Amino acid sequence: MTPLNRSLLAALALLTSLTARAPAPAHAVSGCVSSVPYASGQGGYAAYRIPATVRTRHGTVLAFAEGRHDGAGDTGDIDVVVRRSTDGGCTWGRLTVVAAGRGHTRGNPAPVVDPLTGAVVLVTCANAGTVTEAQIMRGEVAPELGRRVFVQRSWDDGRHFTPPADITDQVKPPDWRWYATGPGHAVALTRGPHAGRLLVPANHSAAPPAGSPDTGREPRYYGGHALYSDDGGRTWHLGFVDADYDGAANANESSAAQLPDGRLYVSSRDQNGRAPGNRLDTYSGDGGRSLDRPYAVQPTLNEVPVVEGSVLQPSAPGAPLLFSGPSVPDARRAMALWSSTDAGRTFSRLLTLSDRPAAYSDLVQLADGTVGILYETGATGPYDTIEFRRLRLPRLDPVTTSVTFG
């Protein structure tokens, strides 16, 4: 290596260190503010997309993503990858392939930590690398080449995962075409009669009724659903199913959280439904087996564009329900954090992380009263990098019911 190359590498290392440990704004935690576990063009991949994150029983933060060999597009040779952080998301270990595409598409990571055993359970989807979502929705793809659902486990804190096991027949009815888990963290129920249940929010598309002139590609055939396991991920069941395909509210990519009262709150992307607004929500009072009401527009999140978003209910007493997503209605830009002090009936914006392009995100509770957000962002486009940002946990003032960063 020439002296010039050594100097350039040293300068780059210094710049990375300064960026990762820049002075913290008022809402940030001590230590590092942010880090970049994934950057397009690095690690053998043209692009990284679809972040998902959990914190293990031992305190390790796992950052999952799709490693896309062929570019940022949704089709082609795509792996599910993970990096581990043992210091709360400040630095990251080597990239590991969790589910290799080998020319096919694997993705939609939905990880969860089993509260009974501490195992990391990961649910993903896959399809042939030569087919598209549009072709699958039109019914032009054979079942073995279309969307399949898989589960994996890690017993060693996310270092290694078991090979993907196909659970499609347990959770996908024959007349469904598209299928997508999450993306983003799944939910482990910790209170109520279904404590210990692992629940994955998901979405699907249905075939048009017989005699319909529709192809099945129309957004109205999207619907939300859940799959769950009561035995640590060994067997799976289909939970609630949103089967109202009238086009008013088209539930798509979904995230869920268990509220302090034990109910599930489900937040979904509205894929071009007729009702005004881009976010939908609903509740389940029986651990995800059925819905308390149909999906409806969440009007206090109208700033969010048509995109995936994440919800998190921190376990700290008085902590509000959190939602993350871009905050420009007609663009994937300006990642922001919202809070709800009334169990998801209304949301208020807490802060905007940046005005830069931004898209998908996932929230995770960390130690010491902090939360983390793993999100797509970049200077030139929303898929340049996947960044991890650390923030102090918002808390609810019981007297004024206002939210502050504590």
C-alpha positions as CSV (number, residue, x, y, z in Angstrom):
1,M,0.0,0.0,0.0
2,T,1.4,3.4,-0.9
3,P,1.8,6.2,1.7
4,L,-1.0,8.1,-0.1
5,N,-3.4,5.2,0.2
6,R,-2.5,4.8,3.9
7,S,-3.2,8.5,4.4
8,L,-6.6,8.3,2.7
9,L,-7.6,5.3,4.7
10,A,-6.6,7.0,7.9
11,A,-8.6,10.1,7.0
12,L,-11.6,8.0,6.2
13,A,-11.4,6.1,9.5
14,L,-11.1,9.4,11.4
15,L,-14.2,10.9,9.5
16,T,-16.2,7.7,10.3
17,S,-15.3,8.0,14.0
18,L,-16.2,11.6,14.2
19,T,-19.5,11.0,12.4
20,A,-20.5,8.1,14.7
21,R,-19.6,10.1,17.8
22,A,-20.7,13.6,16.9
23,P,-22.0,15.9,19.6
24,A,-25.4,14.8,20.7
25,P,-28.6,16.9,20.2
26,A,-30.8,17.5,23.2
27,H,-32.9,14.3,22.6
28,A,-29.9,12.0,22.0
29,V,-28.2,9.7,24.5
30,S,-24.6,10.0,25.8
31,G,-22.0,8.2,23.7
32,C,-22.6,7.7,20.1
33,V,-25.6,9.3,18.3
34,S,-25.7,7.2,15.1
35,S,-23.9,4.6,13.1
36,V,-24.2,3.1,9.6
37,P,-24.4,-0.7,9.6
38,Y,-25.2,-0.9,5.9
39,A,-24.0,1.3,2.9
40,S,-24.8,0.6,-0.7
41,G,-21.9,-0.9,-2.7
42,Q,-20.2,-2.3,0.4
43,G,-19.9,-5.8,1.7
44,G,-20.6,-7.4,-1.7
45,Y,-24.0,-5.9,-2.3
46,A,-25.2,-3.2,-4.7
47,A,-27.8,-2.0,-2.2
48,Y,-29.3,-2.8,1.2
49,R,-33.0,-2.4,2.0
50,I,-35.8,-3.4,4.4
51,P,-34.4,-2.9,7.9
52,A,-35.5,-4.9,10.9
53,T,-34.0,-4.9,14.4
54,V,-34.4,-6.5,17.8
55,R,-32.4,-6.5,21.1
56,T,-31.6,-10.0,22.4
57,R,-31.8,-11.2,26.0
58,H,-28.1,-10.5,26.4
59,G,-28.4,-6.9,25.2
60,T,-27.1,-7.5,21.7
61,V,-28.7,-5.4,18.9
62,L,-29.3,-7.3,15.7
63,A,-29.7,-5.2,12.5
64,F,-31.3,-7.3,9.7
65,A,-31.6,-6.2,6.1
66,E,-32.0,-7.4,2.6
67,G,-28.7,-7.5,0.8
68,R,-29.5,-6.9,-2.9
69,H,-26.9,-8.0,-5.4
70,D,-28.5,-6.5,-8.5
71,G,-29.5,-3.0,-7.3
72,A,-32.2,-1.5,-5.1
73,G,-35.1,-3.2,-7.0
74,D,-37.3,-5.8,-5.3
75,T,-36.6,-8.6,-7.8
76,G,-33.6,-10.7,-8.3
77,D,-30.8,-12.2,-6.3
78,I,-31.4,-11.1,-2.7
79,D,-30.1,-12.4,0.6
80,V,-31.2,-11.7,4.2
81,V,-28.2,-10.5,6.2
82,V,-27.5,-9.4,9.8
83,R,-24.9,-7.5,11.7
84,R,-24.5,-7.6,15.5
85,S,-23.8,-4.8,18.0
86,T,-22.7,-5.4,21.6
87,D,-22.5,-1.7,22.5
88,G,-26.1,-0.5,21.8
89,G,-25.7,0.2,18.1
90,C,-22.5,2.2,18.1
91,T,-20.3,-0.3,16.3
92,W,-21.1,-3.4,14.4
93,G,-19.6,-6.8,13.8
94,R,-19.1,-8.5,10.5
95,L,-21.9,-9.1,8.0
96,T,-23.5,-12.6,8.1
97,V,-25.8,-14.1,5.5
98,V,-28.8,-15.5,7.3
99,A,-30.8,-16.8,4.3
100,A,-29.0,-16.9,1.0
101,G,-31.0,-16.3,-2.2
102,R,-28.6,-18.1,-4.5
103,G,-30.2,-16.3,-7.5
104,H,-33.6,-16.1,-5.9
105,T,-35.3,-13.5,-3.7
106,R,-35.3,-13.8,0.1
107,G,-36.5,-11.0,2.3
108,N,-39.1,-9.3,4.5
109,P,-37.3,-10.1,7.7
110,A,-39.5,-10.1,10.8
111,P,-37.4,-11.0,13.9
112,V,-38.6,-11.5,17.4
113,V,-37.0,-12.7,20.7
114,D,-38.9,-15.5,22.4
115,P,-39.5,-14.3,25.9
116,L,-39.6,-17.9,27.3
117,T,-36.3,-19.2,25.8
118,G,-34.4,-16.1,24.6
119,A,-34.1,-17.6,21.1
120,V,-34.1,-15.2,18.2
121,V,-36.9,-16.3,15.8
122,L,-36.8,-14.9,12.3
123,V,-39.7,-15.2,9.8
124,T,-39.0,-14.3,6.1
125,C,-40.5,-14.7,2.7
126,A,-39.0,-15.9,-0.6
127,N,-39.8,-16.3,-4.3
128,A,-38.0,-17.2,-7.5
129,G,-35.6,-14.5,-8.6
130,T,-37.1,-14.2,-12.1
131,V,-40.6,-13.2,-11.1
132,T,-42.1,-9.9,-9.9
133,E,-44.8,-9.0,-7.4
134,A,-47.1,-7.9,-10.2
135,Q,-46.8,-11.3,-11.9
136,I,-47.5,-13.1,-8.6
137,M,-50.6,-10.9,-8.0
138,R,-51.9,-11.6,-11.5
139,G,-51.7,-15.4,-10.8
140,E,-49.1,-15.9,-13.5
141,V,-46.6,-17.8,-11.2
142,A,-46.6,-21.4,-10.2
143,P,-47.0,-21.9,-6.4
144,E,-43.5,-23.3,-6.0
145,L,-42.0,-20.2,-7.7
146,G,-44.3,-17.7,-5.9
147,R,-44.3,-16.4,-2.3
148,R,-43.2,-18.9,0.4
149,V,-42.8,-18.4,4.1
150,F,-39.9,-19.6,6.2
151,V,-38.8,-19.6,9.9
152,Q,-35.3,-19.7,11.4
153,R,-33.9,-19.6,14.9
154,S,-30.7,-18.6,16.6
155,W,-29.7,-20.0,20.0
156,D,-26.4,-18.2,20.3
157,D,-27.4,-14.5,20.4
158,G,-27.7,-14.0,16.7
159,R,-24.3,-15.4,15.7
160,H,-25.8,-18.4,13.7
161,F,-29.2,-19.3,12.5
162,T,-30.8,-22.6,11.6
163,P,-31.6,-23.3,7.9
164,P,-34.9,-21.8,6.7
165,A,-37.8,-24.2,7.3
166,D,-40.9,-23.8,5.1
167,I,-44.1,-23.0,6.9
168,T,-46.1,-21.9,3.9
169,D,-48.8,-24.6,4.2
170,Q,-49.5,-23.5,7.8
171,V,-50.1,-19.8,7.1
172,K,-50.9,-19.2,3.5
173,P,-54.4,-20.2,2.1
174,P,-54.3,-21.6,-1.5
175,D,-56.2,-18.6,-3.0
176,W,-53.7,-16.1,-1.8
177,R,-51.1,-14.8,-4.2
178,W,-48.7,-12.2,-2.8
179,Y,-47.5,-12.7,0.8
180,A,-45.2,-10.5,2.9
181,T,-44.2,-10.7,6.6
182,G,-43.7,-7.4,8.3
183,P,-41.2,-6.1,7.5
184,G,-39.7,-5.1,10.8
185,H,-39.7,-6.7,14.2
186,A,-42.5,-9.0,15.2
187,V,-44.1,-9.1,18.6
188,A,-43.7,-11.3,21.6
189,L,-46.8,-11.0,23.9
190,T,-45.7,-10.6,27.5
191,R,-49.0,-10.2,29.4
192,G,-52.5,-11.6,29.3
193,P,-53.8,-15.1,28.5
194,H,-51.6,-15.4,25.5
195,A,-48.3,-14.4,27.1
196,G,-45.4,-16.1,25.3
197,R,-47.1,-15.9,21.9
198,L,-45.0,-14.8,18.9
199,L,-47.0,-12.8,16.4
200,V,-45.9,-11.6,13.0
201,P,-48.0,-8.8,11.3
202,A,-48.2,-9.5,7.6
203,N,-50.0,-8.8,4.4
204,H,-51.2,-10.7,1.3
205,S,-53.2,-10.4,-1.9
206,A,-56.2,-12.4,-2.8
207,A,-57.4,-13.8,-6.2
208,P,-60.3,-11.9,-7.8
209,P,-63.7,-13.7,-7.5
210,A,-64.7,-16.0,-10.3
211,G,-66.0,-14.1,-13.3
212,S,-64.4,-10.8,-12.3
213,P,-62.6,-8.8,-15.1
214,D,-59.9,-7.9,-12.6
215,T,-56.4,-9.4,-12.9
216,G,-55.6,-9.4,-9.2
217,R,-52.9,-6.7,-9.6
218,E,-55.4,-4.0,-8.4
219,P,-54.4,-2.6,-5.0
220,R,-57.9,-3.4,-3.6
221,Y,-56.9,-7.1,-3.4
222,Y,-54.3,-6.4,-0.7
223,G,-55.2,-7.2,2.9
224,G,-53.6,-7.5,6.3
225,H,-53.3,-10.6,8.4
226,A,-51.2,-12.1,11.2
227,L,-49.5,-15.4,11.8
228,Y,-48.6,-16.6,15.3
229,S,-46.9,-19.4,17.2
230,D,-47.6,-20.5,20.8
231,D,-44.6,-22.9,21.0
232,G,-41.6,-20.7,20.3
233,G,-41.9,-20.8,16.5
234,R,-42.1,-24.6,15.9
235,T,-45.6,-24.5,14.6
236,W,-47.6,-21.6,13.2
237,H,-51.2,-20.6,12.8
238,L,-53.1,-18.0,10.7
239,G,-54.5,-15.3,13.0
240,F,-56.8,-12.4,11.9
241,V,-57.4,-11.9,8.2
242,D,-58.5,-8.6,6.6
243,A,-60.6,-9.9,3.8
244,D,-62.5,-6.8,2.8
245,Y,-61.3,-6.1,-0.7
246,D,-63.7,-3.2,-1.5
247,G,-60.8,-0.8,-2.2
248,A,-61.5,1.7,0.5
249,A,-58.6,0.7,2.8
250,N,-55.9,-1.6,1.3
251,A,-53.8,-2.8,4.2
252,N,-50.3,-3.6,3.2
253,E,-46.9,-3.7,5.1
254,S,-47.7,-3.9,8.8
255,S,-46.2,-3.4,12.3
256,A,-47.7,-4.3,15.7
257,A,-47.2,-3.6,19.4
258,Q,-48.8,-4.9,22.5
259,L,-50.3,-2.1,24.6
260,P,-50.0,-1.8,28.4
261,D,-53.7,-3.1,28.6
262,G,-52.7,-6.2,26.7
263,R,-54.4,-5.4,23.4
264,L,-52.5,-5.4,20.1
265,Y,-52.3,-2.2,18.1
266,V,-51.7,-2.8,14.4
267,S,-50.4,-0.1,12.0
268,S,-50.4,-0.6,8.3
269,R,-49.5,1.1,5.0
270,D,-52.6,1.9,3.0
271,Q,-51.8,0.9,-0.6
272,N,-53.8,3.5,-2.5
273,G,-57.1,3.0,-0.9
274,R,-60.0,5.3,-1.7
275,A,-60.3,6.7,1.8
276,P,-58.1,9.8,2.3
277,G,-54.9,9.1,4.2
278,N,-51.9,6.8,3.9
279,R,-51.9,5.0,7.3
280,L,-54.4,2.5,8.6
281,D,-54.8,1.0,12.1
282,T,-56.8,-1.5,14.1
283,Y,-56.8,-3.5,17.4
284,S,-57.0,-7.0,18.5
285,G,-58.1,-8.0,22.0
286,D,-57.6,-11.7,21.7
287,G,-53.9,-11.9,20.9
288,G,-54.2,-11.5,17.2
289,R,-56.7,-14.2,16.4
290,S,-59.3,-11.6,15.3
291,L,-59.7,-7.8,14.9
292,D,-61.8,-5.6,17.2
293,R,-62.8,-3.5,14.2
294,P,-61.9,-3.3,10.5
295,Y,-58.8,-1.3,9.4
296,A,-59.5,2.4,9.3
297,V,-57.5,5.5,8.3
298,Q,-55.4,7.0,11.1
299,P,-55.9,10.8,10.3
300,T,-53.2,12.1,12.7
301,L,-50.5,10.4,10.6
302,N,-51.6,11.9,7.3
303,E,-48.1,13.4,6.9
304,V,-46.7,9.9,6.3
305,P,-46.5,8.9,2.6
306,V,-47.3,5.5,1.2
307,V,-44.5,3.5,2.9
308,E,-43.8,1.0,5.6
309,G,-43.7,2.3,9.2
310,S,-42.9,0.9,12.6
311,V,-44.6,1.0,16.0
312,L,-43.1,0.2,19.4
313,Q,-44.6,0.2,22.9
314,P,-41.6,0.6,25.3
315,S,-41.9,-1.3,28.5
316,A,-41.0,1.6,30.8
317,P,-44.0,2.8,32.9
318,G,-45.7,5.8,31.4
319,A,-43.9,5.5,28.0
320,P,-46.0,6.5,25.0
321,L,-46.7,4.3,22.0
322,L,-44.1,5.3,19.3
323,F,-44.4,5.4,15.5
324,S,-41.7,6.1,12.9
325,G,-41.9,7.0,9.3
326,P,-41.1,9.7,6.7
327,S,-43.0,12.9,7.3
328,V,-43.6,14.4,3.8
329,P,-47.0,13.1,2.4
330,D,-45.9,12.9,-1.3
331,A,-42.2,11.9,-0.8
332,R,-40.0,9.5,1.0
333,R,-38.2,12.1,3.0
334,A,-37.6,13.5,6.5
335,M,-37.7,10.5,8.9
336,A,-39.7,11.4,12.0
337,L,-40.9,10.0,15.3
338,W,-44.5,10.3,16.6
339,S,-45.9,9.4,20.0
340,S,-49.4,8.5,21.2
341,T,-50.5,8.9,24.8
342,D,-54.0,7.4,24.2
343,A,-53.2,3.9,22.9
344,G,-52.9,4.9,19.3
345,R,-56.1,6.8,18.9
346,T,-54.1,10.0,18.1
347,F,-50.4,10.7,17.4
348,S,-48.3,13.8,17.8
349,R,-44.9,14.4,16.1
350,L,-42.0,14.4,18.6
351,L,-39.1,15.2,16.3
352,T,-37.7,15.0,12.8
353,L,-34.4,13.1,12.6
354,S,-33.3,14.7,9.4
355,D,-34.7,16.4,6.2
356,R,-32.8,13.9,4.0
357,P,-34.5,11.3,1.8
358,A,-35.7,8.4,4.0
359,A,-38.0,5.4,3.6
360,Y,-38.4,2.2,5.7
361,S,-37.7,2.0,9.4
362,D,-37.8,-0.2,12.5
363,L,-37.9,0.8,16.2
364,V,-36.2,-1.1,19.1
365,Q,-36.0,-0.6,22.8
366,L,-32.5,-0.4,24.1
367,A,-31.1,-0.3,27.6
368,D,-30.9,2.7,30.0
369,G,-34.1,4.4,28.8
370,T,-33.2,4.7,25.2
371,V,-34.7,3.6,21.9
372,G,-33.1,2.9,18.6
373,I,-34.3,3.4,15.0
374,L,-32.9,1.5,12.1
375,Y,-33.9,3.3,8.9
376,E,-33.2,3.8,5.2
377,T,-31.7,7.2,4.3
378,G,-29.1,9.0,2.3
379,A,-27.8,12.2,0.9
380,T,-28.9,11.6,-2.7
381,G,-31.7,9.0,-2.2
382,P,-33.5,7.0,0.5
383,Y,-31.6,3.8,-0.2
384,D,-28.0,5.0,0.0
385,T,-27.5,3.6,3.6
386,I,-29.3,2.1,6.5
387,E,-28.5,4.2,9.6
388,F,-29.0,3.4,13.3
389,R,-29.9,6.3,15.5
390,R,-30.1,6.3,19.3
391,L,-32.6,8.5,21.2
392,R,-33.6,9.0,24.8
393,L,-36.9,7.2,25.6
394,P,-39.9,9.6,25.6
395,R,-41.9,9.4,28.8
396,L,-45.3,10.6,29.8
397,D,-45.7,13.2,32.4
398,P,-48.7,11.9,34.5
399,V,-49.8,15.4,35.5
400,T,-49.8,17.2,32.2
401,T,-50.0,14.1,29.9
402,S,-47.3,15.7,27.8
403,V,-44.4,13.8,26.4
404,T,-40.8,14.7,27.2
405,F,-37.4,13.2,26.5
406,G,-36.4,11.9,29.9
